[in-house]
Amino acid sequence: MGKHKLMIVLQLIIIFNFVWSPLTIYDAYAVDERTTVIISVENSEDLDAVKDRIEEQLPDTEIRQSYKNAFYGLSVSLVEKDIPRLEAIEGVKNSHQAVAYEASLNESIRFIGAEDIRNKLDENGVRLTGKGVKVGVIDTGIDYNHPDLQKNYKQGYDLVDDDEDPMETKSRKGKGTLHGTHVSGIIAANGTVRGVAPEADLYVYRALGPGGHGSTEQILAAIEKAMEDKVDVLNLSLGSPINGPDWPTSEALDKATQAGIVTVTSNGNSGPDMWSVGSPGTSEKAISVGASMPPLKIPVLTLFSQNDRSIPILSIQGSLPWTFQRDLPLVEGGLGLEDDLTSVWGKAVLIERGGVSISTKIKNAEKAGAIAVLIYNNVSGPFAAGTEQASNIPAISISKEDGEFLSKAIKGDQAAKESAATVIRTTFEEEVDHMALFSSRGPVTQSWDIKPDVVAPGVEIDSTVPNGYLALNGTSMAAPHVAGAAALLKQAHPDWSPLQIKAALMNTAVALKDNEDHRYPPFVQGAGRIDIPKAVEADTLVHPGALSFGVWESAQPEEKQKQKVTIENHTDSKRTYTFSAPTGLGVGLRWRLPMPVILEPGEKKEVTIELDINPELASYERLDGELLIEGGKETIHLPFLLFVNEPNYPRVSAFQLEPEPEKKGFKYEVYLPGGAEELEIALYDPDTAAYVGTLDKSRNINKGLFEKIIPFKDLPVENGLYMAVIFARHKDQEDVYETLILLDENEILFSDEEEDVQ
């Protein structure tokens, strides 16, 4: 491998959280290494009193931040070995180590109806452009000198450098950024491109520094600052792979929403698998946004010799666009290392993700004379990616399944010794209102909430970046469409609460269907793709906009559950609303829906929806669909979801390993959403797939992030590169996660996800 730094494969980004392990092997190597911890304080406790107790009992601890609005607690710096003592102090509810976060037009804005609504006036007779609405953006900062953003930018704050200048990171100060400027442009650009709300006021908080990285501490501080500035709408196009409802950033968004701010966040780019949503997209009250496709002519690939299979592609940010109108010879390129690229001159090269960074793969291929790069995923499904290092050749990403199909075709041609090379052909297909494959899916573990709430365009979105414009992909691009829509709704209905604005967007959303004309499930699209004119003109609101009936245990003879739903009549006349449930869903299920609800003008009423189920008769593990509420201008579709018995959500995710020389060992971290009765890490030879040893076994682990030190002297194998298979079992469900790891005391595995966006 030479001096190439290898990297571990993670979903989205690397996350650091602290969960104390009482194992003596950890204590034996504990040293005075400091860490930043987010403390949740009991609501009944005085924050200053808790601070005094901490300073008295742990005098070496530094109190860094106090949070009273979005999150009730503190951030502190202390040595790791003192964390158990910290958690034992009166008033401390729990603690989380600060985690890492990354940054998760024109055609798309017209598509969701933003331009169609311009002629509608607010109560003051002003056109709906977001005028007078304060929109906060927590991201990598903003190029406030951009001509399309100068009129909108009002003020901001830099939580990374602790000053009042939220300018994007310049390359001379580290890895440059552009993400926040792109997001801000989608919301409110007003120049060559026009955002969804082109006259909204932008308040920008730089919480992600060089390379688009930040921590829980900075994100929480930014939410606090936005609350102090009394923004009306707050956008967070960032995320982590932690699928849980009680993560500090998710809780902070819930509290910001309760304080009157419409909070919007991206759902993540780890689709299309179920359960791939990550915090803060798991927030109950925030509007979590998935990515759909605006009207586009999408390039797809076919094999010249097997043209019955179309392969969708995604452009890699920083590379040239894929505009080929001729056939291309395709060859294997391994992991994209220099030694893998000996016969690629004048050809397109197929490279597997992982091993080295995406930018290194593209750079090596370009240096070897390749004319195009196809990078296929090393985990199931597609992925969105980008690189800050511009390349002079096109580079695209494809799914693992499509990559393996192409690889098999190349090897088959070689085995047959055919004179003709494997050839790919580019065609263009019209795509509109389909889900982006990379868009993360729900639901949320433990709470079983349906996420995303809605979807918006997130593919090939052209917006502002420092010194120009760029098209990007990601749920990061979808979320600001919704934030801009919320600004228009706030201008049109200034007395509406965040709950009502969320309901309007969900109640009027357009349900999307796949290529086979099947409606996407609620945990894929939420209520559907937003439609701004319908949301602004909504005369009936129903909230919550989706219902989760949780998990039903088959061991119980019969279960009943009630859900409260509020209906609001925003018309000038009396309305009668009726409920109906879908038929033919299966046996053992009985709905008890409200009788017709009569509401006077301006009246609202809470009603109860009851669901009885006999799990012994149920022949399904998951049930989803929509209830219909009729009586308003538009029929409202209310998505619902339920599970019979514990669902098979991922029992293990976000594994990483790196050397800890001061502790004389390797530290591994693994996120376990529900905990695990059994955890095992087996090692295999990456070339032969032969089992070579077991790195660790642990049992009865609590849910959350688990970390442990493996001493150098206890390694079961020699230093080198291995395939790690992480096995976890919880409640009779098992899961396996595979990734390459490097056991080398002097090398750290970095994730190529550092270059991805949300």
Secondary structure, DSSP 4 states (H G I P E B T S, - for coil): -TTPPP----SSS----------HHHHTT----EEEEEEEE-TTS-HHHHHHHHHHH-TT-EEEEEESSSSSEEEEEEEGGGHHHHHTSTTEEEEEEPPEEE---HHHHHHTTTTTTTT-B-TTS-BSS-TT-EEEEEES---TTSTTTTTTEEEEEETTTTBS--PPPPGGGSS---HHHHHHHHHH-BSSSB-SSTTPEEEEEE---GGGEEEHHHHHHHHHHHHHTT-SEEEE--B-S---TTSHHHHHHHHHHHTT-EEEEE--S-TTSTT---TTTT-SSSEEEEEE--SEEEEEEEETTEEEEEEE-EEPBTSBP----S-EEEEE-TTS-GGG-SS-TTSEEEEES-SS-HHHHHHHHHHTT-SEEEEE-SSSS----B-SS--SSBEEEE-HHHHHHHHHHHHHHHHHT-SSPPEEEEEEEEE-S-B-TTS-----TTT-----SEEEE-SSEEEEETTEEEEE-SHHHHHHHHHHHHHHHHHH-TT--HHHHHHHHHHTPBPPB-TTSPBPPHHHHTT-B--HHHHHT--EEEESSSEEEEEE-TTSS-EEEEEEEEEEE-SSS-EEEEEE--S-S-SSEEEEPPPPEEE-TT-EEEEEEEEEE-TTT---SEEEEEEEEESSSSPEEEEEEEEESS----S-EEEEEEEEGGGTEEEEEEEETT-EEEEEEEEE-TTT--EEEEEEEEEEEPSEEEEEEEEGGG-SS-SEEEEEEEEEEETTEEEEEEEEEEE-TT-----GGGG---
